């Protein structure tokens, strides 16, 4: 699964969170930085 930006990554994660066991987050993503994206994924 891929996402073009952090908002899309969050949407993909919400949709497939039962199937996702690991994610790779780009250091610089459009719309949100890596730390903010990771924090949002952990909520």
Residue pairs with C-beta under 8 A, 6 or more apart in sequence:
1 12
1 16
1 20
3 9
3 11
3 12
4 30
5 29
5 30
5 31
5 32
6 29
6 30
6 31
6 32
6 36
6 37
6 40
7 31
7 32
9 23
9 25
9 29
9 37
9 41
10 37
10 40
10 41
13 20
13 23
13 41
23 41
25 34
25 37
25 38
26 34
27 34
28 34
29 37
32 40
